[in-house]
Amino acid sequence: MFLTPLSLLGAVIPLAAASAGYLHLDLEKRAADLRSPIAKRQQDFNAPLTQNQGVEYLINITVGTPPQKMAVTLDTGSSDLWIPSVLSAPCKRGQCDGGQFNPQSSSSYVIIDEGGFNITYAGPGDSDAGNWVQETVSIGGSRSINNTIIGVALEGADNHGVMGVGFDTNEAEPNPSRNGTYASVVDHMVSEGLLNRKAYSLYLNDFSQTTGSICFGCVDTTKYTGSLVALPLQLGPSGSGVEGTDPTRPNAFYVTLTSVSFVDANGALTQLSPDGYAQSVLLDSGTSQTLLNNEILTALATGLGAVYTDEQTYTVPCSYSNTNASILYQFGGSDGPRVTVPLSELVYGETVPPSQFSKPSGGCDMGVTGPIEGQVILGDTFLRNAYVVYDIDNYQVAIAQAAGGKAGSSSIQAIPTGTSIPGVSSTATASGTQLDEYAATATATGIPVATGRTVTAGSPTFILGASATASNAQASGASSSSTANIAVPVAAVPQTLFLGAGLVVGALLL
């Protein structure tokens, strides 16, 4: 599908399917810029999505009176809604692809903290600043929500805004509230009677599809296979900016990951995680990659014959996208949910062109990298294969294997008040731990490091199947003169991608 600015603001994203206590919305998938750690959203919208490309997920909102249409990134890892002003530099350059907000055209615009809004992302120079305001907001065609506190960016690097749907205790600081929290968009949706409680389910869908969906206040039983299993939320790592106003309570969606294994093309399983492994990991739709402990990363990279080509980038032959091998994630102990992620949907983003790679397919990002600032994160490369119910009120999530290629909303169940989640069969209660300082900053060991102008792929020890390795075997003879540990120039290789939502300096984790 070809995405244009018009398609983001018009009829391509259907309006909400609304009923008592829930709101079902489509998410529009679009290509993301792979040229920097933070997606700057300056790519050409006339480029089609491809298998090996990062994407982000957009939701339609309106802001102001009369309503002005906007498309913003949906992010489970943050809690603030902000949008770009017509006065921001990207909008003045005509780059605000999700729409631009004109305060002078809105009769409901009220500044409550002039110059007080500021968010700084992990990428150098990537920050957005402006005013905290009260405005009228509608989510995907819902009825209007008055007096919603949002940020309006007057300056910054980003071309469209973000709608955070996390805990209000994880909101950006400083903010207009004296106690550090204000009523978030999700809070308003409950107080206005749109939802029964602060809970929603996320379905990103597989890569071949153009849309995913979010079901505010509901579960769609057609979007997953098997049963949902609940997991209690865990505390985030100290110093990560996710301690919140109450350090004894979770304020981000951390759950316990207890096993990671590789399933080869013949169905044989190799355990990648150490015995007794129990790690708190963040479920974050705003991070495109998967960030794993370095012990697991080393085992995976070695088995795939990956080459370390740049900061946080591990490169494998792009032909690996043809394999039927997969990674198996187990949560909450032996009775917890399992999610299988096909390697074919993990390998993406060309990092080395065929002319500078020892295999004819060229080199692609492995889709998995190491932790950053102590964060082990399951981003979009994982979440496209999981159906996740996020329950803010009860500090829990529920997970099942996603059913790929599902569209529409044929079987919706509202999430009631209380503690139950429709479709949940059990709860897995294993608790997790956090990385120590060394493990959080160390890199994977024993992986060849590229240093020159031509990259030589390593030899995989995992069985990946003929479709993934036949062309590679043919190319190996032609590359016999290449030496190990050589690579393309750094400028040709993108770093780990965070999509308008990623690691943030200070108190905010997107």
C-alpha positions, -999 to 999 in steps of 0.1 A, spaced: 0 0 0 12 35 -8 8 60 20 3 97 14 -4 126 37 -40 126 26 -44 89 35 -33 96 70 -58 124 75 -87 111 55 -108 80 51 -81 53 49 -82 50 87 -118 42 96 -135 60 124 -140 43 157 -163 14 162 -179 25 195 -203 10 219 -210 11 256 -177 9 275 -153 5 246 -138 21 215 -122 1 186 -98 18 163 -76 9 133 -40 18 134 -24 28 102 11 13 95 36 34 77 73 33 68 98 48 92 131 65 84 160 41 92 187 67 88 190 78 125 184 64 160 152 84 162 128 84 133 127 120 120 96 112 99 110 130 69 108 101 45 89 101 12 54 89 18 52 77 -18 75 48 -8 58 14 -3 63 -6 28 87 -35 23 94 -67 43 127 -55 57 117 -20 69 109 -4 102 74 9 106 54 29 131 17 29 140 -6 59 137 -40 68 152 -64 95 140 -74 122 164 -89 157 162 -79 187 183 -96 220 188 -128 238 180 -136 234 151 -117 201 151 -84 199 133 -74 165 120 -41 149 132 -23 116 130 -1 107 159 21 77 169 4 54 194 28 46 222 23 22 251 56 34 267 46 70 274 17 89 288 14 123 272 -4 135 241 15 162 221 11 176 186 31 200 164 21 236 159 21 253 125 48 275 140 73 246 145 102 243 121 92 210 106 57 224 98 71 256 83 92 233 60 60 215 49 71 183 67 43 178 92 30 147 75 4 139 102 -11 173 102 -3 206 119 -22 224 146 -31 261 143 -40 275 178 -54 307 163 -81 286 145 -94 270 177 -118 288 201 -112 262 228 -74 267 230 -62 277 265 -25 280 274 -19 268 310 19 267 311 36 288 284 69 274 275 66 246 300 63 216 277 96 199 268 104 163 258 139 152 249 145 119 232 176 97 231 188 110 197 212 140 198 192 172 192 159 154 191 136 174 214 102 190 212 92 220 233 63 245 235 32 251 257 11 230 279 -25 237 269 -61 226 276 -80 216 244 -109 197 231 -98 163 218 -116 134 199 -100 100 196 -107 83 162 -141 99 159 -152 95 195 -173 122 211 -153 153 222 -133 153 254 -131 188 268 -103 204 288 -77 177 279 -41 187 289 -18 182 259 16 196 247 18 218 216 53 218 202 64 252 189 100 240 182 116 206 178 128 179 154 97 157 151 71 160 123 41 145 140 30 140 176 27 111 200 -3 98 219 10 81 250 -14 56 266 6 45 296 4 53 334 -3 89 344 25 84 369 49 82 339 40 116 325 66 141 314 80 165 340 77 193 346 40 194 338 11 216 350 1 194 379 13 203 414 16 166 424 33 155 392 3 138 375 -26 152 355 -56 134 339 -42 116 308 -62 109 276 -70 74 289 -81 89 323 -105 112 304 -119 83 283 -129 66 316 -143 97 333 -163 106 302 -178 71 301 -161 60 269 -144 31 288 -154 11 318 -118 10 331 -83 20 321 -75 -10 299 -70 -17 262 -57 -44 239 -32 -39 211 -29 -58 178 -2 -46 155 -8 -74 130 18 -91 108 41 -71 85 23 -79 53 -9 -61 65 -14 -24 62 -33 -19 95 -34 -30 131 -59 -21 157 -63 -9 193 -94 -18 213 -98 7 241 -118 -10 269 -122 -42 250 -108 -75 238 -112 -89 202 -112 -127 204 -106 -130 167 -72 -114 170 -54 -142 190 -50 -179 192 -52 -201 223 -60 -184 257 -49 -151 272 -27 -155 303 -24 -127 327 10 -114 341 14 -90 370 35 -60 362 70 -56 376 90 -26 387 112 -9 361 150 -6 366 162 21 389 175 52 371 156 45 339 131 73 344 102 50 350 102 50 388 71 74 388 57 93 417 53 61 438 85 39 435 67 9 451 42 6 422 48 -2 386 43 27 362 53 11 330 44 -22 313 72 -45 326 66 -82 327 87 -112 336 104 -130 306 116 -164 318 129 -181 287 141 -174 252 147 -202 227 156 -205 190 135 -229 169 154 -239 138 140 -248 103 136 -284 113 117 -276 145 146 -283 169 148 -260 199 179 -244 213 176 -225 246 193 -191 244 186 -179 279 205 -193 310 188 -216 334 168 -198 360 165 -167 338 138 -142 350 141 -107 335 117 -78 337 112 -66 301 92 -36 288 64 -41 263 68 -9 242 50 -2 209 72 29 205 104 10 201 109 -7 167 135 -34 177 138 -60 204 165 -53 230 176 -85 249 202 -93 276 237 -96 261 240 -133 271 209 -141 250 220 -117 222 254 -134 220 239 -169 216 215 -157 190 240 -136 170 265 -165 171 240 -190 159 230 -168 130 265 -158 120 258 -121 126 284 -94 122 285 -63 144 285 -35 119 278 -4 139 266 8 173 237 -15 184 235 -30 149 240 -68 142 239 -77 105 229 -110 89 222 -119 52 188 -104 41 180 -139 27 173 -150 63 139 -134 58 131 -166 38 136 -190 66 108 -206 87 130 -206 118 117 -186 148 123 -173 183 102 -186 212 95 -163 242 81 -177 275 67 -154 302 59 -159 338 74 -193 343 64 -227 329 27 -220 331 29 -187 314 21 -176 279 44 -183 249 48 -161 218 66 -173 187 83 -147 165 92 -159 130 128 -149 120 113 -139 86 95 -110 103 124 -101 125 151 -95 99 146 -60 84 163 -28 72 192 -32 48 223 -21 66 249 -32 40 243 -32 2 250 -64 -18 280 -47 -34 297 -44 0 285 -77 15 298 -112 10 263 -126 3 243 -116 -28 212 -107 -7 230 -79 11 231 -74 48 200 -67 70 195 -57 106 190 -88 127 161 -71 144 175 -78 179 201 -58 198 215 -53 233 200 -34 262 203 4 264 206 21 298 195 -10 315 164 -15 294 154 -49 280 126 -40 256 102 -60 235 93 -36 207 74 -39 175 95 -68 161 80 -88 190 46 -71 194 36 -78 158 33 -115 169 16 -109 203 -19 -99 213 -15 -78 245 -41 -65 269 -28 -36 289 -47 -32 322 -35 0 339 -60 -1 368 -49 -35 380 -12 -34 372 -13 -64 348 -12 -74 312 -26 -105 294 -7 -120 265 -15 -146 237 -1 -155 203 -15 -131 177 -35 -144 148 -19 -128 118 -38 -112 89 -71 -104 108 -90 -73 99 -123 -58 112 -138 -61 146 -162 -91 145 -160 -104 180 -156 -76 206 -160 -81 244 -160 -51 266 -136 -51 296 -158 -46 326 -151 -27 358 -133 -48 384 -103 -71 378 -113 -97 352 -102 -96 316 -124 -115 291 -107 -146 277 -80 -149 305 -76 -185 315 -50 -181 343 -23 -159 358 15 -166 357 31 -150 387 69 -155 384 88 -123 393 117 -108 374 150 -90 381 169 -62 365 203 -59 349 233 -48 369 253 -18 357 279 -39 338 254 -61 321 234 -30 310 264 -15 292 284 -44 280 281 -56 243 277 -91 230 310 -110 232 326 -131 205 308 -115 176 329 -105 146 332 -67 144 332 -50 109 361 -26 103 366 -21 66 347 -15 34 334 -50 27 314 -71 53 319 -108 54 290 -127 69 296 -153 96 287 -190 92 254 -198 109 253 -228 133 215 -228 134 197 -248 106 179 -221 86 167 -241 56 177 -241 19 156 -210 11 176 -189 35 211 -203 28 212 -216 -8 222 -182 -24 246 -176 5 264 -209 -1 268 -200 -38 282 -166 -28 308 -179 -4 333 -190 -30 332 -157 -48 340 -140 -15 370 -161 -6 394 -132 -9 375 -112 17 388 -112 52 369 -114 85 360 -84 106 356 -58 78 327 -36 70 312 -6 52 317 29 64 297 38 95 277 64 76 261 36 55 248 17 85 218 29 106 217 26 143 190 11 165 156 27 156 132 42 180 100 55 164 90 88 179 89 68 210 120 53 225 145 59 253 141 94 267 164 116 287 151 124 322 117 113 336 101 101 304 104 67 287 85 65 254 
